[in-house]
Amino acid sequence: MSSAGRAGPPGTTSHSRLETHHGHPAHPGRVLYVQLPVADLERSKAFFVKLGFSFDPRFGDETAACMLVGEQALVMLLGHETFAQFAHLPIGDPTTHTQALYSFGLSARDEGDTVADAALAAGASEADGPEDHGFMYTRSFCDLDGHPWQVMWMDPAAAQQGTEESAAATQDAVA
C-alpha cells in the first residue's frame, strides 16, 4: 500500500489538521463515523484493544462496538448481520477486493513500528513493508477480516509547511 496520494498530514493534532488558512476549524461539530463489517465482533474488539484502541460502551451491544480513533473520528465495528441492516448492497470480501483504505496518524515516528508490530503479533498480515520518506513514515497491515490499515507519522514541521503552502495557494486562487 503506497503512501502516495494519501490525504491529511498525519502526526499533527486534530485541531491543526482541521484548521483552514484563516485559523478556524474547517468543520466544527463534524465527526467522522466509519462503519466496518466484521465477521467476529469480540475477536475484532480484542484485536484493536491490542493496538491501543478503546471502545465507548454507550454505543455498542453484542452486534456492534464503537472504537475511538480520535477526537472527531470513530469506527463502528458491526457484525455482518448488523452491517447488512444499514448497507443496501452486499458486503464485499476485503481479502479479494479493496473497499477502502483506513489510515490514522501517529504522534511519534516509532509508534508506527509499535502499532504495526502489535497488529502482526495479534494476527494481522503485513500489507506492505515500511516506507520511510524522511519527513513521513508508514507501515501497513490487514486486520483479521482483511481490511487494509496504514499507520502514518509525518514530521510536524513538514506538515505545517504543507499547510502554509496550501493556504498560500488558496489565497492566490481567490485573489
PyMOL commands that set and color helices and strands:
alter all, ss='L'
color gray80, all
select helices_A, chain A and resi 14-18+41-50+80-86+109-121+156-174
alter helices_A, ss='H'
color red, helices_A
select strands_A, chain A and resi 32-38+54-61+64-70+73-79+102-105+125-132+136-142+148-154
alter strands_A, ss='S'
color yellow, strands_A
deselect
rebuild
show_as cartoon
